């Protein structure tokens, strides 16, 4: 399992990049609704329909939740893109023991009110 290894410079680069691409590719990105639950962890379970999904989750966290960002990625996708582990990505392997380890890791993250975990239920094949 690949665990997150946070880096402030990588987080700054990711913030900069996501703000830039959202500004360039969309006229406007709006978050509608409110939340008053700031003393609880956040588990976000969106469908994975486009490559934008992770960026939207990051943006939602940055603008609404203000939590420590974590996102589960398939190990075969994360391994060649270790940059994402520096901003909160951790891996899941579809094999039995690897899957259990990753799910336990995600569950432990949700024991801390300062964390947000993004889990794409549809995943990738």
N, C-alpha and C positions, 0 to 999 in steps of 0.2 A: 504494500500500500504506500502510495506517495502522500505524505502529509504536507499541509501548508507550512511554508517558511517565509513569514512576513518580512517585507522590506519597505521602509518608508519611501524610498526613491521609486520603487516599482509601483507603489500605490499612487504616488503623485503622477507618474507617467500614465497610469491607467485612467485616473481622473481626467487628466488633460486630454488624452486620446478620445475618451468617450464623450466628453463635452464637445470636442471638435467635430467628431463624426456625426453626432446628433444635430449639431448646428448646421453642418454642411448638407446633410441628407434629408432633414425634416424641417419644414417651416416652423413647426411648433411641437413640443412634447409636453403634454399636460397630465398631471396626476390629479384625478378627481376623488373626492372623499376625504375623510379625516380619520385619524386614529388617536386615541388618548392613552393607549396601552404602551407606555414606554418602559415599564418595569418588568417586561416579560421578553423572553427570547422570541424570535420570529422564524417560523418555518414556512417558506414560500414554495409552493408546488405548482408551477405553471406547466402547460404543455410546451413541448419543444418543437416549434413549427418553423423557426428560421434561425439564421446565425445571429440575429439581433437579440435573441431572448436573454442571453447572459448579460448583454450590455444594458438592456432595459431593467433587469433585476438589480444591477449595480447602481443604475441611475435612481431607481426607486429607493434603494437603501440610502443613497447619499442625500436624497431630497426629503425623505419621509422618516425612515426608521433610525438612521444614524447608529447602526450596530456594526460590530466587527463582522465583515463579510466572509462567508464560506460558500463554496459551490462544489457540488459533487460532479466529477467528470469520469468517463470511462478511462481506465488506466491506459489503454492503447491509444487514446486521444491525448491524454495529459502528458505521457512520457516524452513525446517529441516537442511538447510546448511547455516546458517547465517554468517559463515566465509566469504562467497562470498560478503556479503553486506559490509564487512570491506575493500574490494578491488574494490568497484565500482558497484556491482550488485544492481539493483532495481527491484521490482516486477511488474508484470501485472496480473490482475485478468480478466478472460474472461467475467465476468458480465459487464453489460452496464456502470454503473457509475465508477467502478474500472478500466475498460479499458480506458475510457476517461481521468481519472485522471493520469494514467501512460503515456498515449500518450502526454498529456499536459506537464507532467514533462520532458519527453524526448525532446519535442520541446523547452522548456525553456533552457535545457542544451545546445542545439544547437545555442542559442543566444550568447554563450561565445566561442570565438575563441580558448580557451585553452582546450576545451572538445572534447572527442571522444565518440560516442554512437554506440554500437553494437546492432543491431536489427535483430534477425533471423526471416526472413519472413515466413519460413515454420513452425516455432515453434514446439511444441510437443502436442500431444493429451492427 
